[in-house]
Amino acid sequence: MVNKKTWEEFRNSGLLWFINNILHLFGWAIAVKVEEDGSISNVYPARVKFRGFDEKSNTDGYIKVSRYLKDNIGDLLRESEE
């Protein structure tokens, strides 16, 4: 099953933040160009010098990922058992 999603949905779910936390360990990130209207115009892999995020970004990320899990846990479990 493949259900195409947008970069906006991926970002809003907190999963971009989560994956970038992992990629930062290796000096990489998925970079996103966000326009003034909130739309995403470009996404690309990038080498980065920074490691991790500030406290507010981490708090927001944990909330978004927790909300995503809460809202989708039934589907995730069902799909894993199929």
N, C-alpha and C positions, 0 to 999 in steps of 0.2 A: 504494500500500500504506500502510495506517495501522494501527499496532499500539499501542493505548493502553497507556501506562505510568503508574506512580504517581509522585507527587512524591518519595517516599522513594527510589525507584530513580534518579530524575534527580539527586537530591542525593548519593546514595551513589556515583554514577559520577564525581563531580567536575565534572560539566557545569554545575551551578548555580554553583559557585565560578568556573568559567571564564567563564560568561556575565556574572556579576556583576562580574568584573574589567573587562570591556568596558563595561558599563553605568555603572560608577563614573566613567569619563571624563566622562560627561554628567550626573553627579550623581544617578543613578538606581540602583536595585537591585531585585531580586526578593526581597522579604522573606518569611521562612518562620517561622511560629509552631510550635515543636517542643514537644510535651508531655513531661512527666517520663518517660513510658514510651517515648519516642522516636518516637511517632506525630506526624504533621503534621496540625494542625487548621485551618490557614489559610495561604493564600499570596496575596500581593498586590504590585503594583508600588508603589514608594515613592521619594520624593525623599530623598536623603541628603546629608549634609555631608562624610562621610568619603570618602577615595579610597584604594582598595587594602586589602590585608589584612596582618596581621602575618606574620612569617617562618614560624612553625609552620603557620599556615593555608595559606600558599603552598606549603610543602613537602608537606603532606598533599594539597593539591589537585593538584599536579603528579604525585604518586604515583598518585592515584585516576584521573586522566585518562589517564596512561600505561598503567595496568592495563586501563582500559576499551578503549583502542586495541589493546593486545596481544590481549585476549580477543575483540575484535569485528572486527579488520582484514579477515579473510576475507569476512565478510558485507558490510562497508562497500564493499570493492572490487567484489565481485560485484554488489551493488545499483547501484553507480555505472556499471557497464558494461552493465547491462540496458537 
